[in-house]
Amino acid sequence: MEFELDDEQRLLRRTARETVAKVRGRPEREQWETYLRLGWLEAPPLELSLILEELGYAADPTPFLATATWFAPLTGRLPEGSGTAVFDGLGRYVLDADRADEVALLTPDGVTVVRGTELAAERIPVLDPNLHVARVESGAVVASGALVAGVPDLALTGLAATAVGACRRVLDLVLVHVKQRVQFGRPIGSFQAVKHKAADLHVAIERARALTHFAALTIAEDDPRSTRAAHMAKAAAGECQRLVFRHGLQLFGAMGFTWENELQFALKRAQACDLLLGTASAHRKALLT
């Protein structure tokens, strides 16, 4: 399949990049209201993946990812406020459930939407400080074992797109660093070994991005390959973040391990996206069945 973004999609990507950069650092509520006002939650799958990549680049703290790709695909509508979803009967590691206005519960009889206040959702600590992950107890529904597993393809694709954005941020930070860091009288970016690692990062990111776009296109077209494509995108994004994590820290040297360095936020967001809803190895196994 040959694919290239059209003019409108490139404009959307540029607008999203500029908007996210502008509101980054403002109060979370203000960021969320900006995204709602722009109508980003109503974006089709491919356009949504472009937006999520930019939000991943900025390690966005809002509940946009869960609302657009976890809640909406299950319920067939946008939530009242912010929303998320429970994908298994135990309510483990549900994104943004602790601050959701509405939560979708997947039962054998279909999807049931309840108010967030009706659930006991406890936020649990994760490696990404800007990410809300909660353990959910939904009372009688969970007690009766009435919840079933089911992950929308768009949720996997959204996590992949977010991870791609975070990995792209790491690469950009690395490129700035290796051009400025001087060793033996030369910028370390001029050394062949450093160039090779940077090239490997670029190739991994582009591969994951291409598969993410393909998955979004299959979802938009109701293509029967959408589930396999979503698994492929999630696996590629997970493999990408592992390479980016290893090379990114190595190229930064000791500076990459300090709390003062911005590198940590992108690395943590990328790794969290790999861990949520199954790591790369889990999705590779799913492709074999």
C-alpha positions as CSV (number, residue, x, y, z in Angstrom):
1,M,0.0,0.0,0.0
2,E,1.3,3.4,-1.0
3,F,0.2,6.2,1.3
4,E,0.9,9.9,1.7
5,L,-0.8,12.5,3.8
6,D,-2.9,15.0,1.9
7,D,-2.8,18.7,2.3
8,E,-5.5,18.9,4.9
9,Q,-3.9,16.2,7.0
10,R,-0.5,17.9,6.9
11,L,-2.2,21.1,7.9
12,L,-3.9,19.3,10.8
13,R,-0.6,17.8,11.9
14,R,1.1,21.2,11.8
15,T,-1.8,22.9,13.6
16,A,-1.8,20.2,16.3
17,R,1.9,20.6,16.8
18,E,1.7,24.3,17.1
19,T,-1.3,24.2,19.4
20,V,0.2,21.6,21.8
21,A,3.4,23.5,22.0
22,K,1.5,26.7,22.8
23,V,-0.6,25.2,25.6
24,R,2.0,22.9,27.0
25,G,2.8,23.9,30.6
26,R,-0.6,25.6,31.1
27,P,-3.1,24.1,33.7
28,E,-4.4,20.7,32.7
29,R,-8.0,21.9,32.6
30,E,-7.1,24.7,30.2
31,Q,-5.3,22.2,27.9
32,W,-8.3,19.9,27.9
33,E,-10.8,22.7,27.1
34,T,-8.6,23.7,24.2
35,Y,-8.7,20.3,22.7
36,L,-12.5,20.1,23.2
37,R,-13.0,23.5,21.6
38,L,-11.0,22.4,18.5
39,G,-13.1,19.3,18.1
40,W,-10.2,16.9,18.2
41,L,-12.3,14.2,19.9
42,E,-14.4,14.0,16.7
43,A,-11.4,13.4,14.4
44,P,-11.5,10.3,12.2
45,P,-9.0,7.5,13.0
46,L,-6.1,8.6,10.8
47,E,-6.4,12.3,11.8
48,L,-6.8,11.2,15.4
49,S,-3.5,9.3,15.2
50,L,-1.8,12.4,13.9
51,I,-3.1,14.4,16.9
52,L,-2.2,11.7,19.4
53,E,1.4,11.6,18.1
54,E,1.7,15.3,18.9
55,L,0.2,14.8,22.3
56,G,2.6,11.9,22.9
57,Y,5.5,14.2,21.9
58,A,4.5,16.6,24.7
59,A,3.7,13.9,27.3
60,D,0.1,15.3,27.4
61,P,-1.4,15.1,31.0
62,T,-5.1,15.3,29.9
63,P,-7.5,12.4,29.6
64,F,-7.7,12.8,25.8
65,L,-6.2,9.4,24.9
66,A,-8.6,7.4,27.1
67,T,-11.6,9.5,26.0
68,A,-11.0,9.3,22.3
69,T,-9.7,5.8,21.9
70,W,-10.9,3.8,24.9
71,F,-14.4,5.1,25.7
72,A,-15.8,6.4,22.4
73,P,-15.2,3.2,20.4
74,L,-17.0,1.1,22.9
75,T,-20.0,3.4,23.4
76,G,-20.3,4.9,19.9
77,R,-20.4,8.4,21.3
78,L,-18.3,11.0,23.0
79,P,-18.5,11.1,26.8
80,E,-20.1,13.8,28.9
81,G,-16.9,15.4,30.1
82,S,-14.1,12.9,30.1
83,G,-14.5,9.1,29.8
84,T,-12.6,5.9,29.9
85,A,-13.4,2.1,29.8
86,V,-12.9,-1.1,31.7
87,F,-11.5,-3.9,29.4
88,D,-11.5,-6.8,31.8
89,G,-13.4,-8.2,34.7
90,L,-10.8,-7.2,37.3
91,G,-10.6,-3.6,36.4
92,R,-6.8,-3.5,36.3
93,Y,-4.8,-0.6,35.0
94,V,-7.6,1.4,33.6
95,L,-6.4,4.7,32.0
96,D,-7.8,7.8,33.6
97,A,-10.6,6.0,35.4
98,D,-9.9,7.9,38.7
99,R,-11.0,11.2,37.1
100,A,-13.5,10.1,34.5
101,D,-17.0,11.6,34.4
102,E,-18.2,8.5,32.6
103,V,-16.9,4.9,32.5
104,A,-17.9,2.2,30.0
105,L,-18.2,-1.3,31.3
106,L,-18.2,-4.1,28.8
107,T,-20.6,-6.9,29.8
108,P,-21.9,-10.0,28.0
109,D,-25.1,-8.0,27.2
110,G,-23.2,-5.1,25.7
111,V,-21.7,-1.8,27.0
112,T,-23.0,-0.2,30.1
113,V,-22.1,3.4,30.8
114,V,-22.0,4.5,34.5
115,R,-21.0,7.7,36.2
116,G,-17.5,7.9,37.4
117,T,-18.7,8.6,40.9
118,E,-20.4,5.3,41.0
119,L,-17.1,3.4,40.8
120,A,-14.4,3.1,43.4
121,A,-11.4,4.0,41.2
122,E,-8.0,4.2,43.0
123,R,-5.1,5.8,41.2
124,I,-2.0,3.6,41.4
125,P,1.6,4.9,41.0
126,V,3.2,4.3,37.6
127,L,6.5,5.3,36.1
128,D,5.0,8.2,34.2
129,P,4.0,10.9,36.7
130,N,1.7,12.6,34.3
131,L,-0.3,9.5,33.5
132,H,-3.4,8.6,35.5
133,V,-3.8,4.8,35.8
134,A,-6.4,3.4,38.2
135,R,-7.6,0.2,39.6
136,V,-11.4,0.0,39.4
137,E,-14.0,-1.6,41.6
138,S,-17.5,-1.4,40.1
139,G,-19.5,-2.9,42.9
140,A,-22.0,-5.6,42.0
141,V,-20.9,-5.7,38.4
142,V,-17.4,-6.8,39.2
143,A,-18.6,-9.0,42.1
144,S,-20.9,-10.9,39.8
145,G,-18.1,-11.4,37.3
146,A,-20.2,-9.8,34.6
147,L,-17.4,-7.9,32.9
148,V,-15.8,-9.4,29.8
149,A,-12.5,-8.6,28.0
150,G,-12.5,-6.6,24.8
151,V,-10.1,-4.0,23.6
152,P,-11.1,-1.7,20.6
153,D,-8.6,-1.6,17.8
154,L,-8.5,2.1,18.1
155,A,-7.2,1.9,21.7
156,L,-4.2,-0.1,20.6
157,T,-3.6,2.2,17.6
158,G,-3.9,5.3,19.9
159,L,-1.3,3.9,22.3
160,A,1.0,3.2,19.4
161,A,0.6,6.7,18.0
162,T,1.3,8.2,21.4
163,A,4.4,6.1,21.8
164,V,5.6,7.2,18.4
165,G,5.3,10.8,19.4
166,A,7.2,10.2,22.6
167,C,9.9,8.4,20.7
168,R,10.1,11.3,18.2
169,R,10.7,13.7,21.1
170,V,13.5,11.6,22.4
171,L,15.2,11.6,19.0
172,D,14.8,15.3,18.7
173,L,16.4,15.9,22.1
174,V,19.2,13.4,21.2
175,L,20.0,15.2,17.9
176,V,20.2,18.6,19.7
177,H,22.5,17.1,22.4
178,V,24.9,15.3,20.0
179,K,25.4,18.5,17.9
180,Q,26.2,20.5,21.0
181,R,28.2,18.0,23.1
182,V,31.9,18.3,22.2
183,Q,34.4,15.5,22.8
184,F,38.0,15.3,21.6
185,G,37.5,18.7,20.0
186,R,34.5,17.6,17.9
187,P,30.7,17.4,18.3
188,I,30.0,13.8,19.2
189,G,27.4,13.8,16.5
190,S,30.2,13.7,13.9
191,F,31.3,10.3,15.1
192,Q,30.2,7.4,12.9
193,A,28.9,5.2,15.8
194,V,26.7,8.0,17.0
195,K,25.3,8.6,13.5
196,H,24.5,4.9,13.2
197,K,22.5,4.9,16.4
198,A,20.6,8.0,15.4
199,A,19.8,6.5,12.1
200,D,18.5,3.3,13.8
201,L,16.2,5.4,15.9
202,H,14.8,7.3,12.9
203,V,14.2,4.0,11.0
204,A,12.4,2.4,14.0
205,I,10.2,5.5,14.5
206,E,9.2,5.7,10.8
207,R,8.4,1.9,10.8
208,A,6.2,2.3,13.8
209,R,4.5,5.4,12.4
210,A,3.8,3.7,9.1
211,L,2.1,0.8,10.8
212,T,0.2,3.1,13.0
213,H,-1.2,5.0,10.0
214,F,-2.0,1.7,8.3
215,A,-3.9,0.5,11.4
216,A,-5.8,3.8,11.5
217,L,-6.7,3.5,7.8
218,T,-8.1,0.0,8.2
219,I,-10.2,1.1,11.2
220,A,-11.6,4.1,9.1
221,E,-12.4,1.8,6.2
222,D,-13.9,-1.1,8.4
223,D,-11.3,-3.3,6.8
224,P,-11.3,-6.9,8.2
225,R,-7.5,-6.6,8.7
226,S,-8.0,-3.8,11.4
227,T,-7.4,-6.1,14.4
228,R,-4.2,-7.6,13.0
229,A,-3.1,-4.1,11.9
230,A,-3.7,-2.8,15.4
231,H,-1.6,-5.6,16.9
232,M,1.2,-4.9,14.4
233,A,1.2,-1.2,15.2
234,K,1.3,-1.8,19.0
235,A,4.1,-4.3,18.6
236,A,6.1,-2.0,16.4
237,A,5.7,0.9,18.8
238,G,6.8,-1.2,21.7
239,E,9.9,-2.4,19.9
240,C,10.6,1.1,18.8
241,Q,10.4,2.5,22.4
242,R,12.8,-0.1,23.6
243,L,15.4,0.8,21.0
244,V,14.8,4.5,21.6
245,F,15.1,4.0,25.4
246,R,18.4,2.2,25.1
247,H,20.1,4.4,22.5
248,G,18.6,7.6,23.8
249,L,20.0,7.2,27.3
250,Q,23.4,6.0,25.9
251,L,23.8,9.0,23.6
252,F,22.9,11.4,26.3
253,G,25.4,9.8,28.7
254,A,25.1,10.6,32.4
255,M,23.0,13.7,31.7
256,G,20.2,11.4,30.5
257,F,19.8,9.9,34.0
258,T,19.3,13.3,35.8
259,W,15.9,14.6,36.9
260,E,16.7,17.9,35.4
261,N,16.8,16.5,31.9
262,E,13.6,16.6,29.9
263,L,14.4,13.2,28.4
264,Q,12.8,11.4,31.2
265,F,9.3,12.5,30.5
266,A,9.3,11.3,26.9
267,L,11.0,8.0,27.8
268,K,8.4,7.3,30.6
269,R,5.5,8.1,28.3
270,A,6.8,5.8,25.6
271,Q,7.4,2.9,28.0
272,A,4.0,3.3,29.7
273,C,2.4,3.1,26.2
274,D,4.2,-0.2,25.7
275,L,3.1,-1.6,29.0
276,L,-0.6,-0.6,28.7
277,L,-2.8,-3.2,27.1
278,G,0.0,-5.6,26.4
279,T,3.7,-5.3,25.5
280,A,5.2,-5.8,22.1
281,S,5.8,-9.5,22.7
282,A,2.1,-10.1,23.7
283,H,0.9,-8.5,20.4
284,R,3.4,-10.5,18.3
285,K,2.0,-13.6,19.9
286,A,-1.5,-12.5,19.1
287,L,-0.5,-12.2,15.4
288,L,0.4,-15.9,15.4
289,T,-3.1,-17.1,16.5
